[in-house]
Amino acid sequence: MRGTVQRGIEPNSLVLSTADQEYLLVHPTPALQPGVMAVVRGRPARTEHVTMCMQGTPLVVLDASVR
């Protein structure tokens, strides 16, 4: 996914905002900070990844690069 990293509505949560969707970043890399443009490769979070943040589709980060 390609988009902009933003703070989520819950403390310490990050969201990748793309042209058509938001993804809650699960286990984000340190490079993923609010305001950066990034390309994130990941997989959908399974049910064992419980999150309190009700924003975006949970995405487990496998790899990320900042633009």
Order of alpha helices (4+ residues) and beta strands (2+ residues): beta-beta-beta-beta-beta
